[in-house]
Amino acid sequence: MMSIEKDDKYKKLLLGLLFDAVGLLSFTIPLVGEFSDIVWAPLAAWLMTRMYKGKIGQELE
C-alpha cells in the first residue's frame, strides 16, 4: 500500500515537471511561445487541479 502511494507521488511529480517543460519549450521558438502560452498555461493549470484533489491552495478565503 505504501509503495503504491509513493509511486503515485512520483508519477504526479514527473507529470508536473513535464507540464513545466512543455511550457518552457514553447518559448524556445520566437513569437510562438507567447501565443502558445495563452493556450498551454490554462490547460496545464486545469490538469494540475485534476491531479491534486482537495481545496488546499486552490482558493482564497
Secondary structure, 3 states (H helix, E strand, C coil): CHHHHHHHHHHHHHHHHHHHHHHHHHHHCCCHHHHHHHHHHHHHHHHHHHHCCCCCCCCCC
